[in-house]
Amino acid sequence: SLVLVLRMAGTAEQLKQRGYKLVDAGDFSGALTLFRKAAEQDSENAVLRELCAQCLLQMERWDEAYLDAIQAQALDPSSFDSALTLGRAARNAGYIQEALKAFRSATTLDSSDPEAREELGEIEKLWQREVASRVGVDGLEIHESWGAAEGAGPGGVVWDCGVALGQCITAGWPLRLQGRRVLELGAGTGIAGIVAAICGAHVTMTDLPSIVPSIKANIDRNKLLMLSGGSASAEPLDWGGATPLPRARGADASAWDVIIGADLVYSADAVAPLAELLWRLGKESSPVFLMVHKSRGDSLDAEMDSTFRARGLELRKHAWPVGLDQNAGLGLVVYTARMQSG
Protein backbone atom coordinates (compact mmCIF):
# COMPACT_ATOMS: atom_id res chain seq x y z
CA SER A 1 0.00 0.00 0.00
CA LEU A 2 0.98 3.65 -0.35
CA VAL A 3 1.19 4.00 3.45
CA LEU A 4 3.66 1.12 3.69
CA VAL A 5 5.75 2.52 0.84
CA LEU A 6 5.93 5.89 2.58
CA ARG A 7 6.85 4.22 5.85
CA MET A 8 9.67 2.30 4.19
CA ALA A 9 11.24 5.44 2.73
CA GLY A 10 13.96 7.31 4.57
CA THR A 11 17.36 6.80 6.13
CA ALA A 12 18.17 4.02 8.57
CA GLU A 13 17.85 6.47 11.47
CA GLN A 14 14.48 7.72 10.25
CA LEU A 15 13.23 4.16 9.83
CA LYS A 16 14.42 3.33 13.33
CA GLN A 17 12.57 6.28 14.84
CA ARG A 18 9.38 5.30 13.01
CA GLY A 19 9.86 1.78 14.29
CA TYR A 20 10.06 3.06 17.86
CA LYS A 21 6.67 4.75 17.40
CA LEU A 22 5.13 1.48 16.21
CA VAL A 23 6.63 -0.34 19.20
CA ASP A 24 5.01 2.23 21.50
CA ALA A 25 1.72 1.55 19.71
CA GLY A 26 2.12 -2.21 20.17
CA ASP A 27 2.62 -2.91 16.46
CA PHE A 28 5.65 -5.18 16.71
CA SER A 29 5.18 -6.67 13.25
CA GLY A 30 5.22 -3.25 11.63
CA ALA A 31 8.17 -2.17 13.74
CA LEU A 32 10.07 -5.31 12.76
CA THR A 33 9.56 -4.50 9.08
CA LEU A 34 11.02 -1.02 9.59
CA PHE A 35 13.93 -2.21 11.71
CA ARG A 36 14.76 -4.85 9.10
CA LYS A 37 14.72 -2.25 6.33
CA ALA A 38 16.97 -0.01 8.41
CA ALA A 39 19.33 -2.93 9.04
CA GLU A 40 19.58 -3.52 5.29
CA GLN A 41 20.83 0.06 4.92
CA ASP A 42 23.17 -0.13 7.93
CA SER A 43 24.24 -3.76 8.15
CA GLU A 44 26.91 -3.14 10.81
CA ASN A 45 24.49 -1.55 13.27
CA ALA A 46 24.14 -3.85 16.30
CA VAL A 47 21.29 -1.79 17.78
CA LEU A 48 19.08 -2.42 14.76
CA ARG A 49 19.69 -6.17 14.90
CA GLU A 50 18.94 -6.16 18.62
CA LEU A 51 15.69 -4.24 18.01
CA CYS A 52 14.67 -6.88 15.45
CA ALA A 53 15.33 -9.56 18.06
CA GLN A 54 13.25 -7.69 20.66
CA CYS A 55 10.30 -7.42 18.27
CA LEU A 56 10.53 -11.13 17.47
CA LEU A 57 10.56 -11.92 21.19
CA GLN A 58 7.36 -9.94 21.63
CA MET A 59 5.88 -11.91 18.72
CA GLU A 60 7.03 -15.21 20.34
CA ARG A 61 9.15 -16.15 17.34
CA TRP A 62 11.91 -17.47 19.55
CA ASP A 63 14.30 -19.08 17.08
CA GLU A 64 14.27 -16.10 14.75
CA ALA A 65 14.85 -13.80 17.72
CA TYR A 66 17.80 -15.96 18.74
CA LEU A 67 19.42 -15.66 15.31
CA ASP A 68 19.04 -11.88 15.22
CA ALA A 69 20.35 -11.59 18.77
CA ILE A 70 23.43 -13.63 17.85
CA GLN A 71 24.15 -11.21 15.01
CA ALA A 72 23.68 -8.20 17.30
CA GLN A 73 26.06 -9.65 19.88
CA ALA A 74 28.64 -10.42 17.19
CA LEU A 75 28.47 -6.85 15.90
CA ASP A 76 28.93 -5.36 19.37
CA PRO A 77 30.17 -7.81 22.05
CA SER A 78 30.37 -4.96 24.56
CA SER A 79 26.64 -4.17 24.39
CA PHE A 80 24.75 -5.01 27.58
CA ASP A 81 21.39 -4.79 25.78
CA SER A 82 22.48 -7.21 23.06
CA ALA A 83 23.79 -9.72 25.62
CA LEU A 84 20.58 -9.52 27.65
CA THR A 85 18.37 -9.93 24.58
CA LEU A 86 20.47 -12.88 23.42
CA GLY A 87 20.06 -14.51 26.82
CA ARG A 88 16.29 -14.10 26.73
CA ALA A 89 16.01 -15.33 23.15
CA ALA A 90 18.20 -18.37 23.83
CA ARG A 91 16.25 -19.21 26.99
CA ASN A 92 12.88 -18.99 25.23
CA ALA A 93 14.19 -21.04 22.30
CA GLY A 94 15.34 -23.74 24.71
CA TYR A 95 19.10 -23.21 24.35
CA ILE A 96 19.82 -23.17 28.06
CA GLN A 97 23.62 -23.32 27.96
CA GLU A 98 23.78 -20.51 25.39
CA ALA A 99 21.36 -18.48 27.51
CA LEU A 100 23.58 -18.97 30.54
CA LYS A 101 26.62 -17.69 28.65
CA ALA A 102 24.72 -14.64 27.44
CA PHE A 103 23.34 -13.74 30.87
CA ARG A 104 26.81 -14.20 32.34
CA SER A 105 28.13 -11.80 29.72
CA ALA A 106 25.37 -9.30 30.46
CA THR A 107 26.03 -9.27 34.20
CA THR A 108 29.75 -8.90 33.54
CA LEU A 109 29.06 -5.87 31.36
CA ASP A 110 26.72 -4.36 33.98
CA SER A 111 26.83 -6.04 37.36
CA SER A 112 24.48 -3.47 38.88
CA ASP A 113 21.41 -4.37 36.82
CA PRO A 114 19.02 -6.24 39.19
CA GLU A 115 16.87 -7.68 36.42
CA ALA A 116 19.85 -9.25 34.66
CA ARG A 117 21.12 -10.72 37.93
CA GLU A 118 17.71 -12.20 38.69
CA GLU A 119 17.41 -13.74 35.24
CA LEU A 120 20.94 -15.13 35.55
CA GLY A 121 19.99 -16.82 38.82
CA GLU A 122 16.94 -18.38 37.20
CA ILE A 123 18.86 -19.68 34.19
CA GLU A 124 21.61 -21.09 36.42
CA LYS A 125 18.97 -23.20 38.19
CA LEU A 126 17.59 -24.38 34.84
CA TRP A 127 21.10 -25.30 33.67
CA GLN A 128 21.79 -27.21 36.88
CA ARG A 129 18.64 -29.26 36.35
CA GLU A 130 19.50 -29.89 32.70
CA VAL A 131 23.03 -31.09 33.52
CA ALA A 132 21.72 -33.32 36.31
CA SER A 133 19.11 -34.76 33.97
CA ARG A 134 21.62 -35.37 31.18
CA VAL A 135 24.00 -37.33 33.39
CA GLY A 136 21.15 -39.12 35.17
CA VAL A 137 21.81 -37.88 38.73
CA ASP A 138 18.89 -36.08 40.35
CA GLY A 139 19.98 -33.22 42.57
CA LEU A 140 23.50 -32.93 41.15
CA GLU A 141 24.82 -29.41 41.70
CA ILE A 142 27.87 -28.21 39.77
CA HIS A 143 28.89 -24.58 40.09
CA GLU A 144 30.70 -23.09 37.12
CA SER A 145 33.33 -20.36 37.36
CA TRP A 146 33.03 -17.88 34.52
CA GLY A 147 35.28 -15.03 33.48
CA ALA A 148 38.52 -13.62 34.74
CA ALA A 149 36.98 -12.58 38.06
CA GLU A 150 36.55 -16.20 39.11
CA GLY A 151 39.92 -17.23 37.72
CA ALA A 152 39.21 -20.76 36.51
CA GLY A 153 39.23 -20.15 32.74
CA PRO A 154 38.15 -23.10 30.56
CA GLY A 155 38.49 -25.45 33.54
CA GLY A 156 35.62 -23.72 35.30
CA VAL A 157 32.97 -24.61 32.72
CA VAL A 158 30.89 -27.77 32.16
CA TRP A 159 31.79 -28.91 28.63
CA ASP A 160 30.05 -31.51 26.46
CA CYS A 161 32.81 -34.08 26.99
CA GLY A 162 32.38 -33.87 30.77
CA VAL A 163 28.64 -34.43 30.48
CA ALA A 164 29.19 -37.34 28.07
CA LEU A 165 31.72 -38.94 30.43
CA GLY A 166 29.23 -38.53 33.27
CA GLN A 167 26.62 -40.33 31.17
CA CYS A 168 29.02 -43.18 30.48
CA ILE A 169 29.75 -43.51 34.20
CA THR A 170 26.12 -43.60 35.32
CA ALA A 171 25.35 -46.13 32.58
CA GLY A 172 28.28 -48.34 33.64
CA TRP A 173 29.57 -48.22 30.08
CA PRO A 174 32.06 -49.25 28.83
CA LEU A 175 33.05 -50.27 32.38
CA ARG A 176 31.60 -50.02 35.88
CA LEU A 177 33.42 -47.86 38.42
CA GLN A 178 31.64 -48.86 41.63
CA GLY A 179 34.17 -49.72 44.34
CA ARG A 180 37.16 -48.86 42.15
CA ARG A 181 39.99 -46.44 42.87
CA VAL A 182 39.62 -43.77 40.19
CA LEU A 183 41.94 -40.94 39.24
CA GLU A 184 40.54 -38.13 37.09
CA LEU A 185 42.87 -35.95 35.03
CA GLY A 186 41.90 -32.41 34.03
CA ALA A 187 38.78 -32.58 36.19
CA GLY A 188 37.70 -28.97 35.62
CA THR A 189 34.42 -28.51 37.49
CA GLY A 190 34.66 -32.08 38.77
CA ILE A 191 31.41 -33.18 37.15
CA ALA A 192 32.64 -36.60 35.93
CA GLY A 193 34.57 -37.45 39.10
CA ILE A 194 31.68 -36.42 41.34
CA VAL A 195 29.29 -38.56 39.29
CA ALA A 196 31.73 -41.47 39.65
CA ALA A 197 31.80 -40.98 43.44
CA ILE A 198 28.00 -40.89 43.52
CA CYS A 199 28.09 -44.21 41.65
CA GLY A 200 30.27 -45.70 44.40
CA ALA A 201 33.83 -45.11 43.18
CA HIS A 202 36.67 -43.74 45.31
CA VAL A 203 37.79 -40.79 43.23
CA THR A 204 40.71 -38.40 43.34
CA MET A 205 40.16 -35.48 40.97
CA THR A 206 43.15 -33.50 39.73
CA ASP A 207 43.75 -30.27 37.87
CA LEU A 208 45.89 -27.15 38.07
CA PRO A 209 46.31 -25.67 41.56
CA SER A 210 44.14 -22.66 40.68
CA ILE A 211 41.19 -24.93 39.83
CA VAL A 212 41.34 -27.32 42.80
CA PRO A 213 39.41 -25.01 45.21
CA SER A 214 36.46 -24.95 42.79
CA ILE A 215 36.49 -28.75 42.55
CA LYS A 216 36.51 -29.05 46.34
CA ALA A 217 33.59 -26.64 46.58
CA ASN A 218 31.60 -28.77 44.12
CA ILE A 219 32.46 -31.90 46.12
CA ASP A 220 31.04 -30.23 49.22
CA ARG A 221 27.86 -29.29 47.35
CA ASN A 222 27.21 -32.95 46.49
CA LYS A 223 28.31 -34.83 49.62
CA LEU A 224 24.78 -35.98 50.42
CA LEU A 225 24.66 -37.70 47.02
CA MET A 226 27.78 -39.73 47.82
CA LEU A 227 26.21 -41.83 50.58
CA SER A 228 26.23 -44.91 48.33
CA GLY A 229 29.73 -45.78 49.49
CA GLY A 230 31.81 -43.64 47.17
CA SER A 231 34.21 -40.86 48.10
CA ALA A 232 35.82 -37.87 46.42
CA SER A 233 38.83 -35.65 46.94
CA ALA A 234 40.77 -33.13 44.85
CA GLU A 235 44.50 -32.53 44.48
CA PRO A 236 46.70 -30.35 42.27
CA LEU A 237 48.53 -32.10 39.43
CA ASP A 238 50.81 -30.45 36.91
CA TRP A 239 51.32 -32.69 33.87
CA GLY A 240 54.80 -31.27 33.49
CA GLY A 241 55.91 -32.89 36.73
CA ALA A 242 55.98 -29.84 39.01
CA THR A 243 53.64 -31.57 41.48
CA PRO A 244 54.00 -35.10 42.93
CA LEU A 245 51.85 -37.91 41.58
CA PRO A 246 48.62 -38.40 43.53
CA ARG A 247 48.43 -41.53 45.66
CA ALA A 248 45.56 -43.98 45.71
CA ARG A 249 44.27 -44.78 49.17
CA GLY A 250 46.23 -47.53 50.88
CA ALA A 251 48.47 -48.10 47.89
CA ASP A 252 51.52 -46.75 46.13
CA ALA A 253 51.40 -43.80 43.79
CA SER A 254 50.48 -45.74 40.66
CA ALA A 255 48.01 -48.32 41.96
CA TRP A 256 44.88 -46.90 40.43
CA ASP A 257 42.18 -49.16 39.01
CA VAL A 258 40.91 -46.64 36.46
CA ILE A 259 42.13 -43.29 35.13
CA ILE A 260 39.47 -41.11 33.50
CA GLY A 261 39.43 -37.83 31.59
CA ALA A 262 37.25 -35.67 29.36
CA ASP A 263 38.54 -33.54 26.48
CA LEU A 264 42.14 -33.91 27.60
CA VAL A 265 43.71 -33.41 24.16
CA TYR A 266 42.55 -30.15 22.60
CA SER A 267 45.90 -29.14 21.09
CA ALA A 268 49.13 -30.80 19.97
CA ASP A 269 50.90 -29.34 23.00
CA ALA A 270 48.91 -31.62 25.31
CA VAL A 271 49.69 -34.94 23.60
CA ALA A 272 53.24 -35.69 24.77
CA PRO A 273 52.78 -34.47 28.39
CA LEU A 274 49.62 -36.55 28.75
CA ALA A 275 51.24 -39.68 27.30
CA GLU A 276 54.23 -39.25 29.63
CA LEU A 277 51.97 -38.70 32.64
CA LEU A 278 49.92 -41.81 31.87
CA TRP A 279 53.12 -43.84 31.54
CA ARG A 280 54.35 -42.56 34.92
CA LEU A 281 51.02 -43.37 36.55
CA GLY A 282 50.78 -46.85 35.08
CA LYS A 283 54.34 -48.13 34.85
CA GLU A 284 54.06 -50.27 38.01
CA SER A 285 50.50 -51.50 37.48
CA SER A 286 47.98 -51.73 34.66
CA PRO A 287 45.06 -49.35 35.25
CA VAL A 288 42.34 -48.95 32.64
CA PHE A 289 42.26 -45.58 30.91
CA LEU A 290 38.82 -44.18 29.95
CA MET A 291 38.60 -40.95 27.96
CA VAL A 292 35.88 -39.03 26.15
CA HIS A 293 37.58 -37.10 23.38
CA LYS A 294 36.41 -34.33 21.05
CA SER A 295 38.15 -34.65 17.71
CA ARG A 296 39.76 -31.46 16.45
CA GLY A 297 41.30 -32.86 13.30
CA ASP A 298 42.63 -36.12 11.88
CA SER A 299 46.27 -35.10 12.23
CA LEU A 300 45.91 -34.36 15.95
CA ASP A 301 44.09 -37.65 16.52
CA ALA A 302 46.78 -39.56 14.61
CA GLU A 303 49.51 -37.89 16.66
CA MET A 304 47.69 -38.79 19.86
CA ASP A 305 47.29 -42.40 18.78
CA SER A 306 50.95 -42.88 17.79
CA THR A 307 52.35 -41.04 20.83
CA PHE A 308 50.19 -43.04 23.22
CA ARG A 309 51.12 -46.30 21.50
CA ALA A 310 54.80 -45.49 21.91
CA ARG A 311 54.16 -45.25 25.64
CA GLY A 312 52.37 -48.60 25.81
CA LEU A 313 48.83 -47.29 25.49
CA GLU A 314 46.85 -48.89 22.67
CA LEU A 315 43.67 -46.82 22.33
CA ARG A 316 40.46 -48.69 21.57
CA LYS A 317 37.66 -46.65 20.04
CA HIS A 318 34.05 -47.36 21.09
CA ALA A 319 30.89 -46.50 19.17
CA TRP A 320 28.42 -44.44 21.20
CA PRO A 321 25.82 -46.94 22.46
CA VAL A 322 22.21 -46.80 21.33
CA GLY A 323 20.95 -46.77 24.91
CA LEU A 324 22.57 -43.42 25.77
CA ASP A 325 21.54 -39.91 24.72
CA GLN A 326 22.60 -39.67 21.09
CA ASN A 327 22.93 -35.88 21.20
CA ALA A 328 25.54 -36.19 23.97
CA GLY A 329 27.76 -38.32 21.77
CA LEU A 330 27.68 -36.13 18.67
CA GLY A 331 31.23 -35.37 17.53
CA LEU A 332 32.74 -37.21 20.50
CA VAL A 333 34.81 -40.39 20.72
CA VAL A 334 35.06 -42.76 23.69
CA TYR A 335 38.42 -44.47 24.13
CA THR A 336 39.60 -47.12 26.55
CA ALA A 337 43.05 -48.63 26.94
CA ARG A 338 44.74 -51.10 29.26
CA MET A 339 47.95 -49.43 30.30
CA GLN A 340 50.94 -51.72 29.97
CA SER A 341 53.00 -51.94 33.15
CA GLY A 342 56.73 -52.45 33.28
C-alpha positions as CSV (number, residue, x, y, z in Angstrom):
1,S,0.0,0.0,0.0
2,L,1.0,3.7,-0.3
3,V,1.2,4.0,3.5
4,L,3.7,1.1,3.7
5,V,5.7,2.5,0.8
6,L,5.9,5.9,2.6
7,R,6.8,4.2,5.8
8,M,9.7,2.3,4.2
9,A,11.2,5.4,2.7
10,G,14.0,7.3,4.6
11,T,17.4,6.8,6.1
12,A,18.2,4.0,8.6
13,E,17.9,6.5,11.5
14,Q,14.5,7.7,10.2
15,L,13.2,4.2,9.8
16,K,14.4,3.3,13.3
17,Q,12.6,6.3,14.8
18,R,9.4,5.3,13.0
19,G,9.9,1.8,14.3
20,Y,10.1,3.1,17.9
21,K,6.7,4.7,17.4
22,L,5.1,1.5,16.2
23,V,6.6,-0.3,19.2
24,D,5.0,2.2,21.5
25,A,1.7,1.5,19.7
26,G,2.1,-2.2,20.2
27,D,2.6,-2.9,16.5
28,F,5.6,-5.2,16.7
29,S,5.2,-6.7,13.3
30,G,5.2,-3.3,11.6
31,A,8.2,-2.2,13.7
32,L,10.1,-5.3,12.8
33,T,9.6,-4.5,9.1
34,L,11.0,-1.0,9.6
35,F,13.9,-2.2,11.7
36,R,14.8,-4.9,9.1
37,K,14.7,-2.2,6.3
38,A,17.0,0.0,8.4
39,A,19.3,-2.9,9.0
40,E,19.6,-3.5,5.3
41,Q,20.8,0.1,4.9
42,D,23.2,-0.1,7.9
43,S,24.2,-3.8,8.1
44,E,26.9,-3.1,10.8
45,N,24.5,-1.6,13.3
46,A,24.1,-3.8,16.3
47,V,21.3,-1.8,17.8
48,L,19.1,-2.4,14.8
49,R,19.7,-6.2,14.9
50,E,18.9,-6.2,18.6
51,L,15.7,-4.2,18.0
52,C,14.7,-6.9,15.5
53,A,15.3,-9.6,18.1
54,Q,13.3,-7.7,20.7
55,C,10.3,-7.4,18.3
56,L,10.5,-11.1,17.5
57,L,10.6,-11.9,21.2
58,Q,7.4,-9.9,21.6
59,M,5.9,-11.9,18.7
60,E,7.0,-15.2,20.3
61,R,9.1,-16.1,17.3
62,W,11.9,-17.5,19.6
63,D,14.3,-19.1,17.1
64,E,14.3,-16.1,14.7
65,A,14.9,-13.8,17.7
66,Y,17.8,-16.0,18.7
67,L,19.4,-15.7,15.3
68,D,19.0,-11.9,15.2
69,A,20.3,-11.6,18.8
70,I,23.4,-13.6,17.8
71,Q,24.2,-11.2,15.0
72,A,23.7,-8.2,17.3
73,Q,26.1,-9.7,19.9
74,A,28.6,-10.4,17.2
75,L,28.5,-6.9,15.9
76,D,28.9,-5.4,19.4
77,P,30.2,-7.8,22.0
78,S,30.4,-5.0,24.6
79,S,26.6,-4.2,24.4
80,F,24.7,-5.0,27.6
81,D,21.4,-4.8,25.8
82,S,22.5,-7.2,23.1
83,A,23.8,-9.7,25.6
84,L,20.6,-9.5,27.6
85,T,18.4,-9.9,24.6
86,L,20.5,-12.9,23.4
87,G,20.1,-14.5,26.8
88,R,16.3,-14.1,26.7
89,A,16.0,-15.3,23.2
90,A,18.2,-18.4,23.8
91,R,16.2,-19.2,27.0
92,N,12.9,-19.0,25.2
93,A,14.2,-21.0,22.3
94,G,15.3,-23.7,24.7
95,Y,19.1,-23.2,24.3
96,I,19.8,-23.2,28.1
97,Q,23.6,-23.3,28.0
98,E,23.8,-20.5,25.4
99,A,21.4,-18.5,27.5
100,L,23.6,-19.0,30.5
101,K,26.6,-17.7,28.7
102,A,24.7,-14.6,27.4
103,F,23.3,-13.7,30.9
104,R,26.8,-14.2,32.3
105,S,28.1,-11.8,29.7
106,A,25.4,-9.3,30.5
107,T,26.0,-9.3,34.2
108,T,29.7,-8.9,33.5
109,L,29.1,-5.9,31.4
110,D,26.7,-4.4,34.0
111,S,26.8,-6.0,37.4
112,S,24.5,-3.5,38.9
113,D,21.4,-4.4,36.8
114,P,19.0,-6.2,39.2
115,E,16.9,-7.7,36.4
116,A,19.8,-9.2,34.7
117,R,21.1,-10.7,37.9
118,E,17.7,-12.2,38.7
119,E,17.4,-13.7,35.2
120,L,20.9,-15.1,35.6
121,G,20.0,-16.8,38.8
122,E,16.9,-18.4,37.2
123,I,18.9,-19.7,34.2
124,E,21.6,-21.1,36.4
125,K,19.0,-23.2,38.2
126,L,17.6,-24.4,34.8
127,W,21.1,-25.3,33.7
128,Q,21.8,-27.2,36.9
129,R,18.6,-29.3,36.4
130,E,19.5,-29.9,32.7
131,V,23.0,-31.1,33.5
132,A,21.7,-33.3,36.3
133,S,19.1,-34.8,34.0
134,R,21.6,-35.4,31.2
135,V,24.0,-37.3,33.4
136,G,21.2,-39.1,35.2
137,V,21.8,-37.9,38.7
138,D,18.9,-36.1,40.4
139,G,20.0,-33.2,42.6
140,L,23.5,-32.9,41.2
141,E,24.8,-29.4,41.7
142,I,27.9,-28.2,39.8
143,H,28.9,-24.6,40.1
144,E,30.7,-23.1,37.1
145,S,33.3,-20.4,37.4
146,W,33.0,-17.9,34.5
147,G,35.3,-15.0,33.5
148,A,38.5,-13.6,34.7
149,A,37.0,-12.6,38.1
150,E,36.5,-16.2,39.1
151,G,39.9,-17.2,37.7
152,A,39.2,-20.8,36.5
153,G,39.2,-20.1,32.7
154,P,38.1,-23.1,30.6
155,G,38.5,-25.4,33.5
156,G,35.6,-23.7,35.3
157,V,33.0,-24.6,32.7
158,V,30.9,-27.8,32.2
159,W,31.8,-28.9,28.6
160,D,30.1,-31.5,26.5
161,C,32.8,-34.1,27.0
162,G,32.4,-33.9,30.8
163,V,28.6,-34.4,30.5
164,A,29.2,-37.3,28.1
165,L,31.7,-38.9,30.4
166,G,29.2,-38.5,33.3
167,Q,26.6,-40.3,31.2
168,C,29.0,-43.2,30.5
169,I,29.8,-43.5,34.2
170,T,26.1,-43.6,35.3
171,A,25.4,-46.1,32.6
172,G,28.3,-48.3,33.6
173,W,29.6,-48.2,30.1
174,P,32.1,-49.3,28.8
175,L,33.1,-50.3,32.4
176,R,31.6,-50.0,35.9
177,L,33.4,-47.9,38.4
178,Q,31.6,-48.9,41.6
179,G,34.2,-49.7,44.3
180,R,37.2,-48.9,42.1
181,R,40.0,-46.4,42.9
182,V,39.6,-43.8,40.2
183,L,41.9,-40.9,39.2
184,E,40.5,-38.1,37.1
185,L,42.9,-35.9,35.0
186,G,41.9,-32.4,34.0
187,A,38.8,-32.6,36.2
188,G,37.7,-29.0,35.6
189,T,34.4,-28.5,37.5
190,G,34.7,-32.1,38.8
191,I,31.4,-33.2,37.1
192,A,32.6,-36.6,35.9
193,G,34.6,-37.5,39.1
194,I,31.7,-36.4,41.3
195,V,29.3,-38.6,39.3
196,A,31.7,-41.5,39.7
197,A,31.8,-41.0,43.4
198,I,28.0,-40.9,43.5
199,C,28.1,-44.2,41.6
200,G,30.3,-45.7,44.4
201,A,33.8,-45.1,43.2
202,H,36.7,-43.7,45.3
203,V,37.8,-40.8,43.2
204,T,40.7,-38.4,43.3
205,M,40.2,-35.5,41.0
206,T,43.1,-33.5,39.7
207,D,43.7,-30.3,37.9
208,L,45.9,-27.2,38.1
209,P,46.3,-25.7,41.6
210,S,44.1,-22.7,40.7
211,I,41.2,-24.9,39.8
212,V,41.3,-27.3,42.8
213,P,39.4,-25.0,45.2
214,S,36.5,-24.9,42.8
215,I,36.5,-28.8,42.6
216,K,36.5,-29.1,46.3
217,A,33.6,-26.6,46.6
218,N,31.6,-28.8,44.1
219,I,32.5,-31.9,46.1
220,D,31.0,-30.2,49.2
221,R,27.9,-29.3,47.3
222,N,27.2,-33.0,46.5
223,K,28.3,-34.8,49.6
224,L,24.8,-36.0,50.4
225,L,24.7,-37.7,47.0
226,M,27.8,-39.7,47.8
227,L,26.2,-41.8,50.6
228,S,26.2,-44.9,48.3
229,G,29.7,-45.8,49.5
230,G,31.8,-43.6,47.2
231,S,34.2,-40.9,48.1
232,A,35.8,-37.9,46.4
233,S,38.8,-35.6,46.9
234,A,40.8,-33.1,44.9
235,E,44.5,-32.5,44.5
236,P,46.7,-30.4,42.3
237,L,48.5,-32.1,39.4
238,D,50.8,-30.4,36.9
239,W,51.3,-32.7,33.9
240,G,54.8,-31.3,33.5
241,G,55.9,-32.9,36.7
242,A,56.0,-29.8,39.0
243,T,53.6,-31.6,41.5
244,P,54.0,-35.1,42.9
245,L,51.9,-37.9,41.6
246,P,48.6,-38.4,43.5
247,R,48.4,-41.5,45.7
248,A,45.6,-44.0,45.7
249,R,44.3,-44.8,49.2
250,G,46.2,-47.5,50.9
251,A,48.5,-48.1,47.9
252,D,51.5,-46.7,46.1
253,A,51.4,-43.8,43.8
254,S,50.5,-45.7,40.7
255,A,48.0,-48.3,42.0
256,W,44.9,-46.9,40.4
257,D,42.2,-49.2,39.0
258,V,40.9,-46.6,36.5
259,I,42.1,-43.3,35.1
260,I,39.5,-41.1,33.5
261,G,39.4,-37.8,31.6
262,A,37.2,-35.7,29.4
263,D,38.5,-33.5,26.5
264,L,42.1,-33.9,27.6
265,V,43.7,-33.4,24.2
266,Y,42.5,-30.2,22.6
267,S,45.9,-29.1,21.1
268,A,49.1,-30.8,20.0
269,D,50.9,-29.3,23.0
270,A,48.9,-31.6,25.3
271,V,49.7,-34.9,23.6
272,A,53.2,-35.7,24.8
273,P,52.8,-34.5,28.4
274,L,49.6,-36.6,28.8
275,A,51.2,-39.7,27.3
276,E,54.2,-39.2,29.6
277,L,52.0,-38.7,32.6
278,L,49.9,-41.8,31.9
279,W,53.1,-43.8,31.5
280,R,54.3,-42.6,34.9
281,L,51.0,-43.4,36.5
282,G,50.8,-46.8,35.1
283,K,54.3,-48.1,34.9
284,E,54.1,-50.3,38.0
285,S,50.5,-51.5,37.5
286,S,48.0,-51.7,34.7
287,P,45.1,-49.4,35.2
288,V,42.3,-48.9,32.6
289,F,42.3,-45.6,30.9
290,L,38.8,-44.2,29.9
291,M,38.6,-40.9,28.0
292,V,35.9,-39.0,26.1
293,H,37.6,-37.1,23.4
294,K,36.4,-34.3,21.0
295,S,38.2,-34.6,17.7
296,R,39.8,-31.5,16.4
297,G,41.3,-32.9,13.3
298,D,42.6,-36.1,11.9
299,S,46.3,-35.1,12.2
300,L,45.9,-34.4,15.9
301,D,44.1,-37.7,16.5
302,A,46.8,-39.6,14.6
303,E,49.5,-37.9,16.7
304,M,47.7,-38.8,19.9
305,D,47.3,-42.4,18.8
306,S,50.9,-42.9,17.8
307,T,52.3,-41.0,20.8
308,F,50.2,-43.0,23.2
309,R,51.1,-46.3,21.5
310,A,54.8,-45.5,21.9
311,R,54.2,-45.2,25.6
312,G,52.4,-48.6,25.8
313,L,48.8,-47.3,25.5
314,E,46.8,-48.9,22.7
315,L,43.7,-46.8,22.3
316,R,40.5,-48.7,21.6
317,K,37.7,-46.7,20.0
318,H,34.0,-47.4,21.1
319,A,30.9,-46.5,19.2
320,W,28.4,-44.4,21.2
321,P,25.8,-46.9,22.5
322,V,22.2,-46.8,21.3
323,G,20.9,-46.8,24.9
324,L,22.6,-43.4,25.8
325,D,21.5,-39.9,24.7
326,Q,22.6,-39.7,21.1
327,N,22.9,-35.9,21.2
328,A,25.5,-36.2,24.0
329,G,27.8,-38.3,21.8
330,L,27.7,-36.1,18.7
331,G,31.2,-35.4,17.5
332,L,32.7,-37.2,20.5
333,V,34.8,-40.4,20.7
334,V,35.1,-42.8,23.7
335,Y,38.4,-44.5,24.1
336,T,39.6,-47.1,26.5
337,A,43.0,-48.6,26.9
338,R,44.7,-51.1,29.3
339,M,47.9,-49.4,30.3
340,Q,50.9,-51.7,30.0
341,S,53.0,-51.9,33.2
342,G,56.7,-52.4,33.3
